[in-house]
Amino acid sequence: MALLIASELIMSYKSFQEIDRKNFIKSYNDKDCDELLERLEFDKTQNKFAYFAYGLAVNSEGIKKDFKKEYNVDVVAIGKGCFGSGENHCYNTALIDFLDSKNKRHSQ
């Protein structure tokens, strides 16, 4: 019985995480570059960022681990496929610049 309850709790937690992830992603949909840069300013206060990944086989778990290891931040990888909008590129560029400058300040 305890195993069943534990299993249900884990499934509920995973469902909640997926709903949270989907809501997070929705806040980036249909935004132009200026709106995405405004969103980045908010994301800085939360220390949780998006990363727009392009390509056929986006490895979002690998991207999340890389950002956690390199910058110690939480990132939600948003797969855009091969035909994603270039608008998102300005967010990625500004994010990397911010994180690199943050790392340089901490390492001095």
MOPAC internal coordinates of N, CA, C and O (Angstrom, degrees):
PM7 1SCF
backbone

  N    0.0000 0     0.00 0     0.00 0    0    0    0
  C    1.4555 1     0.00 0     0.00 0    1    0    0
  C    1.5339 1   110.91 1     0.00 0    2    1    0
  O    1.2310 1   120.85 1   137.79 1    3    2    1
  N    1.3418 1   115.98 1   -42.21 1    3    2    1
  C    1.4614 1   120.30 1  -179.79 1    5    3    2
  C    1.5308 1   110.18 1   -63.17 1    6    5    3
  O    1.2310 1   120.78 1   142.94 1    7    6    5
  N    1.3185 1   116.11 1   -37.06 1    7    6    5
  C    1.4642 1   120.23 1   178.74 1    9    7    6
  C    1.5193 1   110.76 1   -64.30 1   10    9    7
  O    1.2310 1   120.26 1   140.32 1   11   10    9
  N    1.3146 1   117.11 1   -39.68 1   11   10    9
  C    1.4632 1   121.98 1   178.67 1   13   11   10
  C    1.5303 1   110.46 1   -64.20 1   14   13   11
  O    1.2310 1   120.41 1   135.99 1   15   14   13
  N    1.3190 1   116.83 1   -44.01 1   15   14   13
  C    1.4616 1   120.84 1   179.70 1   17   15   14
  C    1.5328 1   110.23 1   -64.94 1   18   17   15
  O    1.2310 1   120.65 1   136.09 1   19   18   17
  N    1.3247 1   116.37 1   -43.91 1   19   18   17
  C    1.4616 1   120.50 1   178.48 1   21   19   18
  C    1.5250 1   110.66 1   -61.29 1   22   21   19
  O    1.2310 1   120.61 1   138.47 1   23   22   21
  N    1.3101 1   116.45 1   -41.53 1   23   22   21
  C    1.4575 1   121.39 1   178.78 1   25   23   22
  C    1.5332 1   110.74 1   -62.28 1   26   25   23
  O    1.2310 1   120.37 1   136.59 1   27   26   25
  N    1.3248 1   116.89 1   -43.41 1   27   26   25
  C    1.4649 1   121.47 1   179.11 1   29   27   26
  C    1.5271 1   111.11 1   -64.23 1   30   29   27
  O    1.2310 1   120.38 1   140.64 1   31   30   29
  N    1.3160 1   116.87 1   -39.36 1   31   30   29
  C    1.4622 1   120.74 1   178.85 1   33   31   30
  C    1.5260 1   111.04 1   -65.09 1   34   33   31
  O    1.2310 1   120.60 1   138.24 1   35   34   33
  N    1.3051 1   116.45 1   -41.76 1   35   34   33
  C    1.4666 1   120.78 1   178.56 1   37   35   34
  C    1.5269 1   110.42 1   -63.80 1   38   37   35
  O    1.2310 1   120.69 1   135.52 1   39   38   37
  N    1.3274 1   116.29 1   -44.48 1   39   38   37
  C    1.4674 1   120.10 1   179.15 1   41   39   38
  C    1.5250 1   110.96 1   -63.33 1   42   41   39
  O    1.2310 1   120.18 1   139.32 1   43   42   41
  N    1.3152 1   117.26 1   -40.68 1   43   42   41
  C    1.4687 1   120.77 1   178.58 1   45   43   42
  C    1.5180 1   110.57 1   -63.51 1   46   45   43
  O    1.2310 1   120.57 1   137.18 1   47   46   45
  N    1.3330 1   116.52 1   -42.82 1   47   46   45
  C    1.4590 1   121.22 1   179.45 1   49   47   46
  C    1.5257 1   110.52 1   -62.50 1   50   49   47
  O    1.2310 1   120.41 1   135.50 1   51   50   49
  N    1.3292 1   116.82 1   -44.50 1   51   50   49
  C    1.4643 1   120.70 1   179.63 1   53   51   50
  C    1.5310 1   110.63 1   -64.40 1   54   53   51
  O    1.2310 1   119.96 1   141.62 1   55   54   53
  N    1.3305 1   117.67 1   -38.38 1   55   54   53
  C    1.4615 1   121.09 1   177.21 1   57   55   54
  C    1.5248 1   110.52 1   -63.65 1   58   57   55
  O    1.2310 1   120.60 1   136.84 1   59   58   57
  N    1.3212 1   116.46 1   -43.16 1   59   58   57
  C    1.4580 1   121.14 1   178.34 1   61   59   58
  C    1.5215 1   110.52 1   -61.47 1   62   61   59
  O    1.2310 1   120.31 1   137.13 1   63   62   61
  N    1.3357 1   117.02 1   -42.87 1   63   62   61
  C    1.4658 1   120.90 1   178.44 1   65   63   62
  C    1.5241 1   110.76 1   -60.57 1   66   65   63
  O    1.2310 1   120.01 1   138.05 1   67   66   65
  N    1.3257 1   117.59 1   -41.95 1   67   66   65
  C    1.4645 1   121.07 1  -178.47 1   69   67   66
  C    1.5300 1   110.50 1   -67.77 1   70   69   67
  O    1.2310 1   119.95 1   140.16 1   71   70   69
  N    1.3241 1   117.71 1   -39.84 1   71   70   69
  C    1.4667 1   121.08 1   177.49 1   73   71   70
  C    1.5267 1   109.45 1   -63.89 1   74   73   71
  O    1.2310 1   120.31 1   135.76 1   75   74   73
  N    1.3345 1   117.01 1   -44.24 1   75   74   73
  C    1.4607 1   121.76 1   178.66 1   77   75   74
  C    1.5279 1   110.17 1   -60.74 1   78   77   75
  O    1.2310 1   120.24 1   136.96 1   79   78   77
  N    1.3277 1   117.14 1   -43.04 1   79   78   77
  C    1.4632 1   121.83 1   179.23 1   81   79   78
  C    1.5255 1   110.58 1   -62.37 1   82   81   79
  O    1.2310 1   120.38 1   136.04 1   83   82   81
  N    1.3381 1   116.88 1   -43.96 1   83   82   81
  C    1.4671 1   119.93 1  -179.78 1   85   83   82
  C    1.5255 1   111.14 1   -64.61 1   86   85   83
  O    1.2310 1   119.95 1   139.39 1   87   86   85
  N    1.3235 1   117.70 1   -40.61 1   87   86   85
  C    1.4598 1   120.41 1   177.35 1   89   87   86
  C    1.5180 1   111.26 1   -65.21 1   90   89   87
  O    1.2310 1   120.42 1   141.16 1   91   90   89
  N    1.3236 1   116.81 1   -38.84 1   91   90   89
  C    1.4615 1   121.78 1   177.48 1   93   91   90
  C    1.5263 1   109.87 1   -61.00 1   94   93   91
  O    1.2310 1   120.50 1   133.37 1   95   94   93
  N    1.3200 1   116.66 1   -46.63 1   95   94   93
  C    1.4666 1   121.53 1  -178.90 1   97   95   94
  C    1.5279 1   110.75 1   -63.60 1   98   97   95
  O    1.2310 1   120.07 1   141.15 1   99   98   97
  N    1.3321 1   117.48 1   -38.85 1   99   98   97
  C    1.4684 1   120.57 1  -179.56 1  101   99   98
  C    1.5253 1   111.83 1   -58.76 1  102  101   99
  O    1.2310 1   120.25 1   150.09 1  103  102  101
  N    1.3233 1   117.13 1   -29.91 1  103  102  101
  C    1.4621 1   119.48 1  -178.27 1  105  103  102
  C    1.5290 1   112.75 1   -71.08 1  106  105  103
  O    1.2310 1   119.87 1   175.59 1  107  106  105
  N    1.3242 1   117.86 1    -4.41 1  107  106  105
  C    1.4652 1   122.35 1   178.25 1  109  107  106
  C    1.5211 1   112.40 1  -109.44 1  110  109  107
  O    1.2310 1   120.02 1   169.84 1  111  110  109
  N    1.3114 1   117.57 1   -10.16 1  111  110  109
  C    1.4666 1   121.23 1  -176.32 1  113  111  110
  C    1.5214 1   111.43 1   -66.24 1  114  113  111
  O    1.2310 1   121.37 1   -37.50 1  115  114  113
  N    1.3076 1   114.99 1   142.50 1  115  114  113
  C    1.4685 1   123.24 1   173.37 1  117  115  114
  C    1.5243 1   113.57 1    54.18 1  118  117  115
  O    1.2310 1   120.25 1  -143.44 1  119  118  117
  N    1.3157 1   117.13 1    36.56 1  119  118  117
  C    1.4594 1   121.58 1   177.82 1  121  119  118
  C    1.5302 1   108.95 1  -106.02 1  122  121  119
  O    1.2310 1   121.03 1   -39.38 1  123  122  121
  N    1.3433 1   115.63 1   140.62 1  123  122  121
  C    1.4606 1   118.17 1   174.18 1  125  123  122
  C    1.5284 1   108.51 1   -84.30 1  126  125  123
  O    1.2310 1   120.67 1    -1.28 1  127  126  125
  N    1.2990 1   116.33 1   178.72 1  127  126  125
  C    1.4595 1   121.60 1  -173.69 1  129  127  126
  C    1.5341 1   111.49 1   -59.92 1  130  129  127
  O    1.2310 1   119.87 1   135.24 1  131  130  129
  N    1.3213 1   117.85 1   -44.76 1  131  130  129
  C    1.4687 1   120.36 1  -179.87 1  133  131  130
  C    1.5286 1   111.45 1   -61.08 1  134  133  131
  O    1.2310 1   120.51 1   138.35 1  135  134  133
  N    1.3256 1   116.63 1   -41.65 1  135  134  133
  C    1.4682 1   120.54 1   178.80 1  137  135  134
  C    1.5289 1   111.20 1   -66.60 1  138  137  135
  O    1.2310 1   120.64 1   142.57 1  139  138  137
  N    1.3209 1   116.37 1   -37.43 1  139  138  137
  C    1.4644 1   119.57 1   177.75 1  141  139  138
  C    1.5228 1   111.76 1   -67.10 1  142  141  139
  O    1.2310 1   120.34 1   143.13 1  143  142  141
  N    1.3288 1   116.95 1   -36.87 1  143  142  141
  C    1.4640 1   119.67 1   177.92 1  145  143  142
  C    1.5258 1   110.93 1   -68.76 1  146  145  143
  O    1.2310 1   120.29 1   145.74 1  147  146  145
  N    1.3317 1   117.06 1   -34.26 1  147  146  145
  C    1.4662 1   120.42 1   173.25 1  149  147  146
  C    1.5273 1   109.97 1   -63.94 1  150  149  147
  O    1.2310 1   120.83 1   138.67 1  151  150  149
  N    1.3196 1   116.03 1   -41.33 1  151  150  149
  C    1.4622 1   120.51 1   178.62 1  153  151  150
  C    1.5263 1   110.61 1   -63.27 1  154  153  151
  O    1.2310 1   119.86 1   142.99 1  155  154  153
  N    1.3187 1   117.87 1   -37.01 1  155  154  153
  C    1.4586 1   121.34 1   177.76 1  157  155  154
  C    1.5261 1   110.48 1   -60.04 1  158  157  155
  O    1.2310 1   120.10 1   140.70 1  159  158  157
  N    1.3174 1   117.42 1   -39.30 1  159  158  157
  C    1.4696 1   120.23 1   178.42 1  161  159  158
  C    1.5285 1   110.28 1   -60.60 1  162  161  159
  O    1.2310 1   120.15 1   138.97 1  163  162  161
  N    1.3215 1   117.32 1   -41.03 1  163  162  161
  C    1.4681 1   120.71 1   176.10 1  165  163  162
  C    1.5217 1   110.32 1   -66.42 1  166  165  163
  O    1.2310 1   120.33 1   136.16 1  167  166  165
  N    1.3271 1   116.98 1   -43.84 1  167  166  165
  C    1.4627 1   121.30 1  -178.64 1  169  167  166
  C    1.5286 1   111.41 1   -58.93 1  170  169  167
  O    1.2310 1   120.67 1   146.32 1  171  170  169
  N    1.3314 1   116.33 1   -33.68 1  171  170  169
  C    1.4702 1   120.10 1   178.11 1  173  171  170
  C    1.5247 1   110.73 1   -60.22 1  174  173  171
  O    1.2310 1   120.20 1   143.47 1  175  174  173
  N    1.3218 1   117.23 1   -36.53 1  175  174  173
  C    1.4660 1   120.09 1  -179.51 1  177  175  174
  C    1.5175 1   111.64 1   -71.27 1  178  177  175
  O    1.2310 1   120.54 1   156.67 1  179  178  177
  N    1.3239 1   116.57 1   -23.33 1  179  178  177
  C    1.4609 1   122.14 1  -178.76 1  181  179  178
  C    1.5264 1   112.88 1   -96.48 1  182  181  179
  O    1.2310 1   120.41 1   165.77 1  183  182  181
  N    1.3278 1   116.83 1   -14.23 1  183  182  181
  C    1.4660 1   123.54 1  -174.40 1  185  183  182
  C    1.5283 1   111.57 1    54.97 1  186  185  183
  O    1.2310 1   121.47 1  -143.64 1  187  186  185
  N    1.3223 1   114.78 1    36.36 1  187  186  185
  C    1.4608 1   122.11 1   176.12 1  189  187  186
  C    1.5233 1   106.31 1  -137.62 1  190  189  187
  O    1.2310 1   121.08 1   -53.37 1  191  190  189
  N    1.3199 1   115.53 1   126.63 1  191  190  189
  C    1.4496 1   120.27 1  -171.40 1  193  191  190
  C    1.5226 1   111.25 1  -127.61 1  194  193  191
  O    1.2310 1   121.79 1   -16.43 1  195  194  193
  N    1.3219 1   114.18 1   163.57 1  195  194  193
  C    1.4600 1   121.38 1   171.89 1  197  195  194
  C    1.5166 1   107.63 1  -101.97 1  198  197  195
  O    1.2310 1   120.89 1   -24.03 1  199  198  197
  N    1.3062 1   115.90 1   155.97 1  199  198  197
  C    1.4574 1   120.89 1   170.89 1  201  199  198
  C    1.5175 1   106.68 1  -139.10 1  202  201  199
  O    1.2310 1   120.48 1   -57.20 1  203  202  201
  N    1.3135 1   116.68 1   122.80 1  203  202  201
  C    1.4560 1   121.52 1  -177.46 1  205  203  202
  C    1.5213 1   108.88 1   -89.63 1  206  205  203
  O    1.2310 1   121.09 1   -69.94 1  207  206  205
  N    1.3198 1   115.51 1   110.06 1  207  206  205
  C    1.4650 1   122.02 1  -175.46 1  209  207  206
  C    1.5211 1   109.46 1  -102.18 1  210  209  207
  O    1.2310 1   121.01 1   -43.70 1  211  210  209
  N    1.3183 1   115.67 1   136.30 1  211  210  209
  C    1.4632 1   122.03 1  -178.97 1  213  211  210
  C    1.5137 1   110.05 1  -116.65 1  214  213  211
  O    1.2310 1   120.74 1   -31.65 1  215  214  213
  N    1.3031 1   116.20 1   148.35 1  215  214  213
  C    1.4544 1   121.29 1   176.49 1  217  215  214
  C    1.5117 1   111.32 1   133.90 1  218  217  215
  O    1.2310 1   121.09 1    -7.96 1  219  218  217
  N    1.3195 1   115.52 1   172.04 1  219  218  217
  C    1.4630 1   120.36 1  -177.66 1  221  219  218
  C    1.5169 1   112.94 1   -70.78 1  222  221  219
  O    1.2310 1   120.12 1   137.18 1  223  222  221
  N    1.3007 1   117.37 1   -42.82 1  223  222  221
  C    1.4647 1   120.81 1  -174.18 1  225  223  222
  C    1.5315 1   109.33 1  -123.49 1  226  225  223
  O    1.2310 1   120.78 1   -98.09 1  227  226  225
  N    1.3099 1   116.11 1    81.91 1  227  226  225
  C    1.4605 1   121.05 1  -179.71 1  229  227  226
  C    1.5222 1   108.66 1   -74.75 1  230  229  227
  O    1.2310 1   120.69 1   -55.88 1  231  230  229
  N    1.3072 1   116.29 1   124.12 1  231  230  229
  C    1.4589 1   122.18 1   178.41 1  233  231  230
  C    1.5252 1   107.87 1   -98.01 1  234  233  231
  O    1.2310 1   120.40 1   -95.04 1  235  234  233
  N    1.3315 1   116.84 1    84.96 1  235  234  233
  C    1.4608 1   119.99 1  -174.61 1  237  235  234
  C    1.5275 1   112.27 1   -65.76 1  238  237  235
  O    1.2310 1   119.69 1   147.08 1  239  238  237
  N    1.3160 1   118.20 1   -32.92 1  239  238  237
  C    1.4687 1   120.15 1   177.72 1  241  239  238
  C    1.5257 1   110.50 1   -65.96 1  242  241  239
  O    1.2310 1   120.65 1   140.23 1  243  242  241
  N    1.3238 1   116.36 1   -39.77 1  243  242  241
  C    1.4590 1   120.01 1   177.18 1  245  243  242
  C    1.5194 1   111.66 1   -64.72 1  246  245  243
  O    1.2310 1   120.37 1   138.30 1  247  246  245
  N    1.3330 1   116.91 1   -41.70 1  247  246  245
  C    1.4616 1   121.32 1   178.48 1  249  247  246
  C    1.5335 1   109.66 1   -62.66 1  250  249  247
  O    1.2310 1   120.40 1   134.80 1  251  250  249
  N    1.3262 1   116.84 1   -45.20 1  251  250  249
  C    1.4725 1   120.60 1   179.64 1  253  251  250
  C    1.5223 1   111.07 1   -59.68 1  254  253  251
  O    1.2310 1   120.25 1   134.92 1  255  254  253
  N    1.3216 1   117.12 1   -45.08 1  255  254  253
  C    1.4675 1   121.13 1  -179.97 1  257  255  254
  C    1.5187 1   111.24 1   -64.81 1  258  257  255
  O    1.2310 1   120.38 1   138.70 1  259  258  257
  N    1.3269 1   116.88 1   -41.30 1  259  258  257
  C    1.4636 1   120.31 1   179.91 1  261  259  258
  C    1.5286 1   111.40 1   -61.75 1  262  261  259
  O    1.2310 1   120.30 1   135.48 1  263  262  261
  N    1.3355 1   117.03 1   -44.52 1  263  262  261
  C    1.4582 1   120.31 1  -179.93 1  265  263  262
  C    1.5348 1   111.31 1   -67.88 1  266  265  263
  O    1.2310 1   120.51 1   143.25 1  267  266  265
  N    1.3157 1   116.63 1   -36.75 1  267  266  265
  C    1.4639 1   119.89 1   178.25 1  269  267  266
  C    1.5200 1   110.12 1   -66.28 1  270  269  267
  O    1.2310 1   120.53 1   137.12 1  271  270  269
  N    1.3235 1   116.60 1   -42.88 1  271  270  269
  C    1.4679 1   120.95 1  -179.25 1  273  271  270
  C    1.5311 1   111.30 1   -69.73 1  274  273  271
  O    1.2310 1   120.49 1   132.51 1  275  274  273
  N    1.3149 1   116.67 1   -47.49 1  275  274  273
  C    1.4639 1   121.19 1  -174.76 1  277  275  274
  C    1.5337 1   112.95 1   -74.73 1  278  277  275
  O    1.2310 1   120.51 1   137.93 1  279  278  277
  N    1.3492 1   116.62 1   -42.07 1  279  278  277
  C    1.4625 1   119.90 1  -171.04 1  281  279  278
  C    1.5356 1   114.51 1  -120.45 1  282  281  279
  O    1.2310 1   120.04 1   172.37 1  283  282  281
  N    1.3421 1   117.54 1    -7.63 1  283  282  281
  C    1.4610 1   122.95 1  -176.47 1  285  283  282
  C    1.5287 1   112.11 1    57.22 1  286  285  283
  O    1.2310 1   120.43 1  -134.18 1  287  286  285
  N    1.3285 1   116.78 1    45.82 1  287  286  285
  C    1.4605 1   122.35 1   176.22 1  289  287  286
  C    1.5242 1   109.15 1  -130.93 1  290  289  287
  O    1.2310 1   121.68 1   -24.06 1  291  290  289
  N    1.3184 1   114.39 1   155.94 1  291  290  289
  C    1.4607 1   120.27 1   175.56 1  293  291  290
  C    1.5205 1   108.92 1   -88.93 1  294  293  291
  O    1.2310 1   121.25 1   -47.82 1  295  294  293
  N    1.3172 1   115.21 1   132.18 1  295  294  293
  C    1.4571 1   121.64 1  -178.88 1  297  295  294
  C    1.5130 1   108.60 1  -129.83 1  298  297  295
  O    1.2310 1   121.13 1   -43.12 1  299  298  297
  N    1.3214 1   115.43 1   136.88 1  299  298  297
  C    1.4598 1   121.26 1   170.77 1  301  299  298
  C    1.5178 1   106.43 1  -103.53 1  302  301  299
  O    1.2310 1   120.73 1   -65.13 1  303  302  301
  N    1.3179 1   116.21 1   114.87 1  303  302  301
  C    1.4655 1   120.28 1   178.97 1  305  303  302
  C    1.5269 1   108.27 1   -79.46 1  306  305  303
  O    1.2310 1   121.25 1   -53.30 1  307  306  305
  N    1.3083 1   115.21 1   126.70 1  307  306  305
  C    1.4576 1   121.28 1   179.62 1  309  307  306
  C    1.5189 1   107.66 1  -109.90 1  310  309  307
  O    1.2310 1   120.64 1   -74.99 1  311  310  309
  N    1.3182 1   116.39 1   105.01 1  311  310  309
  C    1.4578 1   121.00 1  -179.72 1  313  311  310
  C    1.5109 1   110.56 1   -70.05 1  314  313  311
  O    1.2310 1   120.71 1   -51.98 1  315  314  313
  N    1.3180 1   116.25 1   128.02 1  315  314  313
  C    1.4597 1   121.15 1  -178.92 1  317  315  314
  C    1.5208 1   111.88 1  -111.19 1  318  317  315
  O    1.2310 1   119.85 1  -178.30 1  319  318  317
  N    1.3288 1   117.89 1     1.70 1  319  318  317
  C    1.4532 1   120.30 1  -178.46 1  321  319  318
  C    1.5148 1   111.00 1    67.40 1  322  321  319
  O    1.2310 1   120.89 1    10.45 1  323  322  321
  N    1.2890 1   115.90 1  -169.55 1  323  322  321
  C    1.4704 1   120.20 1  -178.51 1  325  323  322
  C    1.5207 1   112.36 1   -78.47 1  326  325  323
  O    1.2310 1   120.42 1   162.99 1  327  326  325
  N    1.2993 1   116.80 1   -17.01 1  327  326  325
  C    1.4578 1   120.35 1  -173.62 1  329  327  326
  C    1.5138 1   112.37 1  -112.46 1  330  329  327
  O    1.2310 1   119.93 1  -152.98 1  331  330  329
  N    1.3320 1   117.74 1    27.02 1  331  330  329
  C    1.4545 1   121.25 1  -179.55 1  333  331  330
  C    1.5188 1   111.74 1   -65.27 1  334  333  331
  O    1.2310 1   121.64 1   -19.79 1  335  334  333
  N    1.3159 1   114.47 1   160.21 1  335  334  333
  C    1.4550 1   121.47 1  -179.73 1  337  335  334
  C    1.5212 1   110.83 1   -74.38 1  338  337  335
  O    1.2310 1   120.60 1   -42.19 1  339  338  337
  N    1.3053 1   116.47 1   137.81 1  339  338  337
  C    1.4509 1   121.22 1   176.67 1  341  339  338
  C    1.5194 1   112.74 1   -70.86 1  342  341  339
  O    1.2310 1   119.78 1   165.99 1  343  342  341
  N    1.3361 1   118.03 1   -14.01 1  343  342  341
  C    1.4602 1   121.91 1   178.28 1  345  343  342
  C    1.5235 1   110.79 1   -55.39 1  346  345  343
  O    1.2310 1   120.28 1   142.18 1  347  346  345
  N    1.3256 1   117.07 1   -37.82 1  347  346  345
  C    1.4528 1   121.11 1  -176.45 1  349  347  346
  C    1.5221 1   112.50 1   -68.36 1  350  349  347
  O    1.2310 1   120.61 1   161.07 1  351  350  349
  N    1.3289 1   116.44 1   -18.93 1  351  350  349
  C    1.4467 1   120.35 1  -177.72 1  353  351  350
  C    1.5319 1   111.26 1   -60.67 1  354  353  351
  O    1.2310 1   119.67 1   145.77 1  355  354  353
  N    1.3357 1   118.24 1   -34.23 1  355  354  353
  C    1.4584 1   120.47 1  -179.02 1  357  355  354
  C    1.5308 1   110.45 1   -65.74 1  358  357  355
  O    1.2310 1   119.63 1   146.58 1  359  358  357
  N    1.3231 1   118.31 1   -33.42 1  359  358  357
  C    1.4773 1   121.22 1   176.09 1  361  359  358
  C    1.5240 1   109.21 1   -65.98 1  362  361  359
  O    1.2310 1   120.10 1   130.55 1  363  362  361
  N    1.3296 1   117.41 1   -49.45 1  363  362  361
  C    1.4635 1   121.06 1  -179.72 1  365  363  362
  C    1.5312 1   110.91 1   -57.07 1  366  365  363
  O    1.2310 1   120.32 1   133.87 1  367  366  365
  N    1.3193 1   116.98 1   -46.13 1  367  366  365
  C    1.4592 1   121.28 1  -178.06 1  369  367  366
  C    1.5279 1   110.61 1   -62.87 1  370  369  367
  O    1.2310 1   120.50 1   133.15 1  371  370  369
  N    1.3259 1   116.64 1   -46.85 1  371  370  369
  C    1.4710 1   120.43 1   179.58 1  373  371  370
  C    1.5297 1   110.78 1   -65.41 1  374  373  371
  O    1.2310 1   120.21 1   143.27 1  375  374  373
  N    1.3216 1   117.20 1   -36.73 1  375  374  373
  C    1.4669 1   121.08 1   178.22 1  377  375  374
  C    1.5240 1   110.69 1   -62.62 1  378  377  375
  O    1.2310 1   120.14 1   130.92 1  379  378  377
  N    1.3144 1   117.33 1   -49.08 1  379  378  377
  C    1.4642 1   120.79 1  -178.87 1  381  379  378
  C    1.5285 1   110.13 1   -63.15 1  382  381  379
  O    1.2310 1   119.90 1   137.86 1  383  382  381
  N    1.3320 1   117.80 1   -42.14 1  383  382  381
  C    1.4716 1   120.66 1   177.67 1  385  383  382
  C    1.5241 1   110.66 1   -59.62 1  386  385  383
  O    1.2310 1   120.39 1   134.73 1  387  386  385
  N    1.3408 1   116.85 1   -45.27 1  387  386  385
  C    1.4617 1   121.30 1   179.44 1  389  387  386
  C    1.5266 1   111.31 1   -62.02 1  390  389  387
  O    1.2310 1   120.34 1   132.13 1  391  390  389
  N    1.3284 1   116.95 1   -47.87 1  391  390  389
  C    1.4623 1   120.41 1  -177.39 1  393  391  390
  C    1.5274 1   111.70 1   -66.87 1  394  393  391
  O    1.2310 1   120.26 1   141.70 1  395  394  393
  N    1.3306 1   117.10 1   -38.30 1  395  394  393
  C    1.4625 1   120.23 1   177.37 1  397  395  394
  C    1.5313 1   110.75 1   -63.50 1  398  397  395
  O    1.2310 1   120.31 1   136.77 1  399  398  397
  N    1.3291 1   117.02 1   -43.23 1  399  398  397
  C    1.4714 1   120.06 1  -179.77 1  401  399  398
  C    1.5292 1   110.33 1   -67.87 1  402  401  399
  O    1.2310 1   120.62 1   144.98 1  403  402  401
  N    1.3156 1   116.42 1   -35.02 1  403  402  401
  C    1.4677 1   121.27 1   177.56 1  405  403  402
  C    1.5341 1   109.94 1   -64.94 1  406  405  403
  O    1.2310 1   120.37 1   136.66 1  407  406  405
  N    1.3217 1   116.89 1   -43.34 1  407  406  405
  C    1.4622 1   121.22 1   178.52 1  409  407  406
  C    1.5182 1   111.62 1   -64.43 1  410  409  407
  O    1.2310 1   120.00 1   140.27 1  411  410  409
  N    1.3318 1   117.60 1   -39.73 1  411  410  409
  C    1.4494 1   121.33 1   179.95 1  413  411  410
  C    1.5306 1   110.51 1   -64.29 1  414  413  411
  O    1.2310 1   119.97 1   140.87 1  415  414  413
  N    1.3369 1   117.66 1   -39.13 1  415  414  413
  C    1.4666 1   120.98 1   179.26 1  417  415  414
  C    1.5237 1   110.37 1   -65.35 1  418  417  415
  O    1.2310 1   120.34 1   139.60 1  419  418  417
  N    1.3374 1   116.95 1   -40.40 1  419  418  417
  C    1.4675 1   120.61 1  -178.23 1  421  419  418
  C    1.5171 1   112.47 1   -72.42 1  422  421  419
  O    1.2310 1   120.01 1   153.17 1  423  422  421
  N    1.3140 1   117.59 1   -26.83 1  423  422  421
  C    1.4606 1   119.98 1  -176.91 1  425  423  422
  C    1.5279 1   112.80 1   -86.62 1  426  425  423
  O    1.2310 1   120.37 1   172.81 1  427  426  425
  N    1.3280 1   116.90 1    -7.19 1  427  426  425
  C    1.4815 1   119.76 1  -179.78 1  429  427  426
  C    1.5005 1   111.43 1   -85.60 1  430  429  427
  O    1.2310 1   120.10 1   180.00 1  431  430  429

